[in-house]
Amino acid sequence: MERPTREEVYEKYARKPVRRFLQLDGWMEDFGYGGQDEEGDAIWIGYNYDLRSSDECIPVRVQIVEGAKYEDVMRLLPKIQKALQEYWRWEGKLDEQAFRDWSQFSNEVKQ
């Protein structure tokens, strides 16, 4: 697959609607949000807006950055799944009222 130019990417996304998503990021270091585990990883959960035509037919998209190491991805994915299960159980739904800062969420889950 050939890498598109910045202009080609802009043109493609300019036609897509603005949609809100729950985003879960797996970090291999703490960026000030807290919640690092014994392996030094941290999971961040938050709402994000993006230009996408995705709808209920594509409820989940997994994006892995180019150059990521297989072992890191395989270690982080189960942690992301666990965090989502706990978040969903804690909140009961995914909407703006349900949003909580990850550090507050992780502190309540640990108690």
Secondary structure, DSSP 4 states (H G I P E B T S, - for coil): -PPPPHHHHHHHHHTSPEEEEEEEEEESS--SS----TTS-EEEEEEEEEE----TTS-------TT--HHHHHHHHHHHHHHHHHHHHHHSS-SGGG---HHHHHHHHH-
